[in-house]
């Protein structure tokens, strides 16, 4: 039989699980959709939504690289999988 856990322990477990599954919303989907072919795209061709881009980078759904022409982004395999999931 499993010993009873304290409320604080259960709260910590819930918070840890929430951190593992990032929220994927319509703004993320709209920004990733033009990147579906997985080529590098200049930041000037993407919508100007820095918060959304940061969230996608942090969650591993987007990659960034700096070139002589500027900053470029492309979707990762995880991003493609997330974009392909049904809503």
Secondary structure, 3 states (H helix, E strand, C coil): CCCCCCHHHHHHHHHHHHHHCCCCCHHHHHHHHCCCCCCCEEHHHCCCCHHHHHHHHHCCCEEEEECCCCEEEEECHHHHHHHHCCC
